[in-house]
Amino acid sequence: MGFVTILVTGATGTVGRELVGQLARSGERVRALTRDPAGANLPAGVEVVRGDLTDAASLVPALAGVTGLHLITFGGDEPLGNGAEIVALATAARVRRVSVLSGWDPSSVEAALAAGDLPWTLLRPVEFMANALDLAESIRADGVVRTFDLGRPSAMVHEADIAAVAAVALTQDGHGGMTYALTGPQALTLEQKLATIGAAVGREVRFVPLTEEEFRRRLRDSYLPEEYIEFAVELEKNPPGVGMVVDPTVEKVTGRPARTFAQWVSEHADAFR
């Protein structure tokens, strides 16, 4: 393979696809890692290669000539357990900058980076605006969202802003060793989000509250595991404070204001019609 500056793993994911596009448009050489290159549908000029983060050996050819690396901490639906192997390969390949789309729970990738010498930047979005797509089916069906909600506001962040912070960390010095909590410019309740969606699609979107027991029953009827059900209920009853507070990091790092939820909805309005 020819010389490539930045390798993006998870390249067809919500953030990865945005990051690939932003880097390509800014003139960076981009290599995109995916399990299915044929179905990747990424911009022209991006080198798309096959690889799987759960199989560290598959990354060896993809890392050749790479100086910047964007990592995710999950392989499929499970946390990666081979972070030490991945980081060792990146170190051997002389990668100079690493960005990591991180969760709030420690991962093997983060532990390996903390123990090594690679300059890393952790990106910790509080919630993706794209999570609102989970509401699309019920909104399309009858303009009603039925769920357990106690009015928790969320300072959710546009996936393009997460990608923009990653792009800066991968192309500019000064971000090594930083952990960035990423939010949007507003903390909105579910009802405020539904009002924004309704305004964009030109119809009222109503919220019908479920009791905790009704919510649990619905999740069980969808065959979701009990640990997930407990997590979903606890998140609503005892939400982490960090997810409800607007943080200015996106603007500080990228030099422009974070995108609003209204902007995100305008870009995805067809999903709710």
N, C-alpha and C positions, 0 to 999 in steps of 0.2 A: 504494500500500500504506500501511497505517497505521504508526504509530511502533512500532518493535520494538527491544528492547534488545540481544539477542544473536543473532548468526547462527552456526549450526553447519554447517560444511562436512563432507563425509563422514558425513552424518547417519544413514545406514543401516548404517554400518560397526560393527565390534565395540565401539569406544570411543564413536563418535559417537552411536549409539543410546542408550547408557547416559547420555551427557552430556545429550542432549535430554530424556530422562525425568527426570533429577535436577533440571535447571533448571526444568522445567515443574512438578514437584511442589513446588518451593520458591517458586513464585509468580512466577518470571521470565517475561517475554515472550520467546518463542523463535521464531525463524525457521529452518527446516531446509532446507538445500540438498541436492538429490538430482537425479540424471539421470532418475529415474523416479518422479515424485510419486504416480502412481496406485498404485504397488506399495510405497510407503514404510511403511505400517502403523505410524504414529507416534501418540503420545497425542493425545486430543482436546484442542483448544485450541492446538495447535502449528500455526503457519502453515508449510505445506510449499510450497516453490517449486522450479521447475526451474532447474538451472544445472550448469555443468561447469567445474571448475577449470582444465582444459586450454584453455578458451576464456574468457579473462579478460573479454571484453566481456559475456559472459552473467552476470557477477557484478554489473554496474552496478545493475540494478533491485533485486537482492537486498540490496545494501549500503545502500539508502536508509533513513536513520533509525537505523542500527545503531551502537551504541556499544561493543559487545564482539564479538569475532570469534574463532572457533576454526578453525584451519587444519590441514590435513594436507599432507604434502610429496610425495604421490604422486597421479598421475591415472591410474586403472586400475592397471596393473602397472609403470608407468614413473615415475621421478622427474620432478617438475614442472620444466620448463625456463623457465617464465614467472613466476618469483617476483617479479621486479622490477615486472612489470605488475600483479600482484595486490596487492603492497604499495603501489604508487602509487595504485591505486583505493581501497584502505582508508584511506590517508592523506587523499585528497581527500574521502572520505565522513566524515572526522573521527571515525574509530574511536578509542576511548580505551584499550582493552585488547585484547591479542591473546594467545591461547594456541596453541601449535604442538605437535601430536603428531609428534615428531621421531624419526628414526633416529640411528644413531651415525656415519653418514657425512654430510658437509656437503651441504646442498641449496641450490637457488637461492632458496627462500623464506627460509631462515635468513640467507643472505648479504645479501639485500635488507633484511631487518629490521635486521641489524647495521649496515647503512650508512644507515638512516633514523632517524626520530625517534619511531616508534611504541613505546609500552611493550609489550614482549613477554615471554612466559614459555615456555621450551622444556621440554617433557615428554619424558623419555627412558626409557621402560620397558625393563627388561633382557630380559624375555620375557613374553608374554601367557600367563596360565593357560589361556586358550582354545586355545592351541596343542595342548593335550592331546586336543582333539577329533580331531586327526589319527590318534590311536590307536584311535578308537572302532570303526571297522569291523572291525579284526582282533580286538579284544576281544569284540565281539558275536559274531563268527564262531566262535571257538574258545577264547577266554580266553587268547590267547597274543600277545605282542608280539615280533616278530623284527626286530632292528635292530643297527647298529654302535653300541656304547656302551661308553665307558671309565670310567664311574662319575662323570662330571662332574655336580656339583650345580648346580642353577639356583634363584636367588632370585626366581622368577617372580611376577608381580603380577596381581591380579584386575583385569579391565577396568573394573569399577565403581570401583575405587580410583583408576585413572588419570583417569577421568571426574570423580571427586570433587575431585582436585587441580586439574583444569582449571576446574571450576565455581568454586572459591575464587579462582583467578587471574583469572577473568573478572568476578567480582562484588565483589572486595575489593582495596583498595590494598596496596602493599607487595611485590608479586611481579614488578614490572617489572625486566627485565634478569637474571632468575634462570634458571638451568638446573637442572632437577630430575631426578636419576636416581631412578627409581621401582622399588621391589622389594616383594615380599611379606614376611611376617614369618619365613619359613624358607627355607633353601637345601636343596632336596631332590634326591636322585638319582632316576634313572628307576625303579629298583626300589622306592624309597620312594613314588613317585607311584603305581606300579601297586598297591602294597599298600593305599594309600588308596582307590583306585578299587575294588579288590576288596572292601574292607570295606563300601563304600557299596552295592555291587550284590549282595553276599551270595554271591560266588563267587571262587575263586582266580584271579588273573591272573598268568600266568607270563611271565618274560622269557627269550627264547632268543637268545643273542648271535650276530650275524653277524660274520664276518671283514671286514676292510676291503675285500678284493676282492669278497666276496659282496655287500656293501653297494653298492659301485660298480656291480656288474653289475645289481643290482636297479633302481637309479636309471636306468641306461642303458636297461634294458628298458622303463622308463616314459617313455622319450624325453625325459628331462630334459637340458638343455644341460650341456656339460662344465664351464662356469664355475660352475654351481650345484652340481654334484657335488663339485668341488674345495672350494667354500665349505663344504659340509656336512661333508666329511671333516676339513677344517682346523679347523672349529669344535669338533669332538669331540676332536681330537688336541692342539690348542693353544687352549683356550677363553679368552676375555678374562676377566681376574680380576674385573672389575666385575660380571659376571653371576652370580658365585658368592658375593657378599658381601651380607648383609642391610643395607639402608639405612633409617634411621628417617624419611625425608622424608615419607612418606604421613601418618604420625601427627602429625608436626610441623606440616604444612600444614593438615590437616583437623581435627585435634584428637581423632581416634579411631584405635584400632589398625588396621593393615592387615588385610584379610580373609585367612584361611588358605586353603590349597589344599583342605583338607577341606570348607570351606564352599562353595568353588566346585564341587567334585565333587557335593555334596549338591544343588546347584541344577541340575546337568546330568546326574544319575545315569541318567535315561532314555536318554540317548545311548549309554550303555555296556551297556545290558541286552539 
